[in-house]
Every structure is written in structure tokens, then in C-alpha cells.
């Protein structure tokens, strides 16, 4: 074991309390921030790009706009497992830095794009920096088993928070610096994240685990339910935001730079409302019930949006109510699912399991953008919510038979048995 690993161990053992050590908190928080930055590159464009694209050559095609939004996820889906495997072989930090460099390069290409096609190329290169599996594996390396759920929950929470923040600040940034400025900002933040990885993230001990057959992961029914869930969640999210920004402009009479007036109160209220069920579910071992309620709420939101967009006259107040319901469900699911994957996965295969999970998340992002754009262009906006409703209904059926995990602190082996 190297000197940095010994330093990590000594700091870990110096903590007398039963909570997370300073090293665990520092590693988890800094790595969660890197994970959030990766998602920021995606989320910042959601509230504004569908409207902005109309100003670009080729941007009058909803299918191309959807492809530009979703190709990030497609590139991510191809890279997650290879990047995760490479991080096992060559080291987590090296692979994360390579991924951040690709992310920055794609951001700057998209910032300079003069048409929709160069935006698509830039987004694909952004997505090629698929560091999610490497980051989550690094977190697993850096935390003890009894605190790994908390660490993974930081990652899930960072995604939900990043999504919420992007919806608030993106229209303002678009007004101040334009779409090119937003892409350039994400590139600069990516380069800054390299500094965080190299100098601020503590080195973790080298972990040599037994080799686990892929069948142990791919045949685990509990993991497959969660993998489908993250696919459906992000497909629904991306498809919704192919439609929603333009709808708020048209029906609420709000220009893009004023959308924060809706997003800010809705997002803040959703965070307040999502915390009690998550805390109660974790404390009482009822996360299954909490997750099923969140998926059911997501399904109801899709039905509500379908009904609203099918009406002759759309009242924008209903859009606000349905957005609140969506954010509550999204935040509950995004904060809880990665944690559940880390608890259910075989101890020696957490990195591989998280790689599959992140791959499905990325595929969901791609499918939501691409299918949402195609459906909006050829079948109208209501068809986008039929897609989301069908995906979430299937999720609800699949999740209904999942096992209920015990309260945190008890062994999870009974839940995975």
C-alpha cells in the first residue's frame, strides 16, 4: 500500500465517532461535486436550448434539436463501462482527468458552433468524457461499507440539486452570456474540476477485489429494477424538456430570462416536500414504499401533462402544479436510487454495477432527447407525455415487486437474498 493510502487509513482511524470520518466526507463531497459538474453540462441547456436552437441554421428541425440534447447521453452510454474498467487498471484520478478534458473540449466546440450540426458534434465529445462509473467507484474506494450509502446519497442529491439549480440560473445566464457563453462556462468549470481532482480529492487505498462474473450483476433482479428505473426517469425528464420551455413561453407569456420566476419557487418547494419521505423511508426501512409513491407521482404528472396539452386552451397554472409534482418525484428518486444500487450490489462488484447503472442513465438521456424531438415534430407535444406515461407505468409495475431494504445500519444481505 502506498504512502497516500497509509495517510488515508491513519486519518480514517483517527476518528473516534461512529459517523463518517473527515477523509470520507472530504472525498465524498469533492467527488460528488465532480459528478454534479458532469450533469451541469447537460442540465444547463435544458431550459433554453429548444428555443435558442431556432436561431441556428438547421435548428428548425425538432428532431435535430432532440438529437443535440440527447446525443450527450448516447456518447456517455458507450463510455461508462470502458472508463470504469480503465479506472480499475490505470487509476481513478487519471481516467477522471481524461474524461474532464474531453468534456471541456466538447464544451468549447459547442460554444463556437455556427449551426446545429457543430452543436451535435460538441455535445457528443462532451458526453465521451464518461466519468460517472469511475467517480462512483472512487467513492466506494474512499468510504467504509457502513457509510457508503451516505456517500452515494451525496451523489444522488448533487444530481437533483444541479438539475434544480440549472433550471433557475440557465435562463439568466442565457440572457447575460448567450448559449455560447453557457457552453464556454461549462468548459471552464470542467478545467477547474481537474484542479479539484488532482489536488483536493484525497487519494484512496488501492483495492484489489476478486473478479466478479457479469452474470452476477446482469441477473440480479433488484439491480435490474433500479437500472430500468434510472433509464425511465431520465428519458422522461429529457423528453419533457424538449416541450416545456417553449410551452412556458407560449402559454405563460414568459420570455426565457423570466422562467426562473416559475422554477425558483417550484424547485425550493419540491426540496422541502421531498425531504420528509426520504428521511422517514431511510429511518424506518420503508424506501420501497417511498420509491413506489414517487414513481406513481411521476406517472400522474405525465397523465396530467398529456391531458393539459390535449386541451384546446392550456392554462399555464396547471403546468406549474405539474412541474412541482415532477420535481418532488425526480428529487426523491435521484437521491435514493444510487444509494440503493451501492447497497444491493455484490461487495466486490460495486464499480461494475454502478457502471451499468450509469450506462442506463445515459441511454435514458439520449432516448428522451431523440424520441422527444421526433415525437414532437411528427406527432405533436401530447405524444411526448404518452411516452413518459408508458415508461413510468412500466416502472411502477416492475418496482412493485422489489424487496424492501432494511433500515440503514442493519445488514443488507437479507434484502438482496
N, C-alpha and C positions, 0 to 999 in steps of 0.2 A: 504494500500500500504506500502511496506517495506521501510527501510532506503535507500537501494541501489536504489530503484525505485525513491525515492524523490530526491536523488542526481542526478540521470539521468535527471529527469524533470527540476531541477534547472539549470543544465548545458545547457540543451536544450533552456530554456527560456532566458539564459544569452546572447544568440547570437542575435544581432540586425539585422544582414544582412539576406537577403532572401534566401541565399544559405544553404547548409547542415551545421548543427552545428558540432562542434568538436566531440561531442559524437557520432553523426550519422556517421561521416567519420571514426572515430576510430573503431566503431562497424562493419561497412560495410567492411572496408578494412581488419580487422583481421579475420572476418568470411569468407570473400572471399578467404583469404589465406588458411583457413582450407579446404574449398571446393576444392581449387586447389590441395592441398596435396592429397586428396582422388583420384582425377583424375590422379595425378602423378604416383600413384601406378599402374595404368592401362597403361598410355601412355609410361612410360619409357621402357616397354618391347616390344612395337610395332615394332620399327625399327630393333631389333636384335633377338627376341625370335624365330621367324620362322627358322632362320639359326642356332641359338645355339641349338635348340631342337634336331637337327640331331646328336648331340654328346651325348644325353641321351638315356638310354635304353627305348624303346617304342617311341622315338621321330622321327622315320622314318615314322610314320603314320600322314599324313596331317590332318586327322580327329581328332586325339588326340591332335595335336598341336592347331588346331582351337578351340577344347573344352577347352584346358588350357587357351587360350586367352579370350574366351567368357564366361566361367563359372563365372567369376567375376561379369559380368553383370546380369547373371541369379540369383545369390545369392542376388545381390542388388535389383532386381525386387521384390523378396519376402519380403525384409525387409523395403522398403521405407515407405509404409503406416503404418505398425505397429510401426516403430520407430517414425514416425511423431505423431501418436496418443499418444504413450508413452511420448513424449516430452511435449504434451499438459497437460498430467496428472501429470507427475513427475518432470517436469522442463527441459528446453532445455539443459543446461550445463551438467547435469547428463547423459542424453542419448547420447550426443555428445561424452563425455569421454568414455562411454562404447563402442561406435562404434569405436573410435580410438584404444582402447585396442585390440579389435578383429582384426582390420586392422593390427596392429603391430604383433600380434600372427601369423596371416596368412603369413605375410611377412617373418618372421623368419623360419617358416616351409618350405616355398618355397625356402629360401636361403640354407637350409640344404638338400634339396631334392636330392636323388640319381637317380631318374628316373622320367619319365613324369607323373606318377600317383600321386606321392607326390607333384609335382608342381600343379597338378589339385586340390588336397586337400587344399594346401596352398592358392591357388587363391580363392577357394570357401569361406574359412574362412575370407580372406581379404574382399571379397565382402559382407560378412554377416554384416560387420560394416556399415550399410546403413544409413549414417547421412545426406544425401542431404536434405531431407524434413525438418529435424529438424533445419539444418543450415539456410535454406531459410526462414523458419517460424521465427527463431530468428531474422533474418534481418528485416522481416516485423514488428516484435515487437519493434525493435530498431529505426525505422525510421518513420517520418511523411509521410502521404499519398502523399503529393506533391513531396517528394524526393525519394519515393520508387523505381521509375523507374530507377533513377541513381544508387541506391544501387544494384538492381538486375542486372543492366548492368555491374556492377563491377564483379559480379559472372560470368556472361556470358563471359566477357572479360578475367577473370582469367582462364577459361577453355581453351579458344583459345590460350592464352599466354603459358599455361602449356603444351598444345599439341605441340606448336611450339618449345618451349624450349627442350622438351623431345626428339624431333627428332634430335636436334642438339647435345645435350650432351650425349644421350644414347650410341651411338657408341663409344664415347671417354671413358665413364665410363666402358663400356664392355671391352675395351682394357686394362684399368687400374686395375679394380677390379673383372671382370668377372660377369656372370649372378648372382651368389650367392651374390656377393658384392652389386649389384644393388638392389636385394630384401632386403638385410640387411639394406641398406641405407634408403629405404622407411620405414622400420620398425622403425629405429632410428628417422627419421623425424616425424613419427606418434606419438612417445612418446614425442618428443619436442612440437608437436602441443597441447598435453594435457596441457602443461605449459601455452601456449598461451590462451587456452580456460579458464582455471581456474583463471589466474592472469591478463591477458591483455584485454580480451574481456569484455567491460562494461556490467554490469547487466542491463537488460531491465525491464520496468514496467510490472507487471502481467496484462495480457489481458484476459478478460472473454467476449467472443463473443457469440452471440446466436448460437444455434445449427443449422447447415445447412444440409438439406437433400442431400444425394449423387446425387440424380437426378438433382439437380441444377447445379452440376459440370459435370456429365456424359452426360447430354443432351444439354450442351452449345456447339453449333456448332463451335464457334470461338476457344474455348479451345481444342476441339477435333481435329481441323485442326493443331493446334500447337503441340498437343500430337503426332499425326501421323508424323508430320514433324521432331520432335526430334528423334523418332524411326527410320525413314528412314535415317536421317543424320548419326546417329551413327552406324547403321547397315552397311551402305555404307562405312563409314570410316574404321571400323574394318575389313570388308571383303577385302578392298583394301590392307590393310597392312598384310594380310595373303600372298599376292602375291608380293608386291612391294619390300621388302628388298632383296629377292633372285633375283629379276629381275635386280636390280641395280648392284648386284654382278656379275651376268652373262653377262648382255649386256653392262653395262658401265665399266666393269672391275675394279670396286671399291670394296676393302675389306670393311667390316663393319665399321672399325675405320676411314675410309675416307668418309663415307656418309655425314658427316657434310659439306663437300665441295659443295654438292648439296643442302642440306637442309638449310644451313645458308643464302645464297643469295636469295633462293626462298622464305623462310619464311619472311625475312626482307622486300622483295619487296611486298609480299602479304599484310603485315600490312600497308604499305604505301598506297597501292591501295585500301584497304577496308575502310579506314577512311573517305574519302570524301563522298561516297554514304551513309554511316551511318549517318554522321553529317547532310547532306542535307535532308535525309529522316526524321530524328527527327525534324529538324528545320521547314520544310515545310509540315509536316504531310503526307509524302509520303512513309511511311515504307512498305506499301503493295507493291508498285512498286519496292522498293529496294529488298524486300524479294523474289518477283517473279523473278527478274533478277538473284538473287543469286541461286535460285533453278534451273532456266534454265541453268545457267553456270555449275552447278553440273551435270545436265543431259548431257550437251555437253561433259563434261570431261569423263563421263562414256562411251559415244559413242566413243570418241577419244581413250580411253584405249582399248575398245573392238576391234576397227579397228587396233590399233597398235599391240596388242597381237595376232591378227589373221593373221598378215603378216608373210611371210616366213623369212624375215630379219627384226629385230627390231632395230630401230635407237634410242639410248638412249636419244638423244637430245629431241625427242618428249615426252619422259617420263618426262623430266624436265619441258617442257612447260605445260603439263597436270597437273603436280604436282602444279605448280604456280596457275593454274586455280582452282584446288581443294582447295588450302589453302585460296584463296580470298573468295570463296563461303562459306567455312566452318567458317571462322572467322566472316564474316558478319552475318551468321545465328546463330552462337553460342553466339555472343554478343547481338543479338536483341531479340531472342525468349523468354528467361526467363523474360526479362523486359516486353514483351507483355503479358505473362501469368499473371504477377502481376497486370497489368493494367486492363485486361479483367475480371479476376476472381471476383466473388461476394466479397465485402469487408470483410464479416465475414467468408469467406471460402478460403482465400489465401493459408493457410497452406495445406489444403486438395487438392486444385487444383495443387499446386506445388508438392505435394506427388505423385499425378497421373502422372504429367509431368515427374518427376524424375524416376518413375517406367517404363514409356515408354522408356526413355533414356537408362535405364539399360537393358531392354529387347532387344533394338536395338543392344547394345554392344554384348550381348550373341548371338543373332541370326546372327549377322555379322561374329563373330568368328567361330561359329559352322557351319553355312551354307557355309561360305567362305572356310573353310577347307574341308568339304565334296565335294563341287563343284570342287575345285582344284584337289582333289585326284581322283575323278571319272569322271569328265567331262572336265578337263583342265582349265588353267587360264582364257581364254576368257569368260567362263561361269560365273565367279565371277562378271564380269562387266555387263553381261546381267542382273544379279540380281540387281546390283546397278542402272542400267539404268531403269529397270522396276519400282523399288521403287521410284526413283526420278521423273519419268514421272507421276506416280500416285499422288505424292505430288504436282507437278505442276498443275495438273487438279483440285485437291482438294483445293489448295491455291488460285486458280484464282477467286473463288467466296467469298473470305474473305472480311470483311468490312475494310475500311481504317480508322485507328485510327486518331483522331485529333491531332494537334500539342501538344507537352507536355506543361502542364500548363493550358490547357483547360480541361474541364471535359470529362472523357472517357465514360460517360454513354451513350452518343449518339452513340458511336461506338459499344457498347455492346447491344444496344437496339434491 
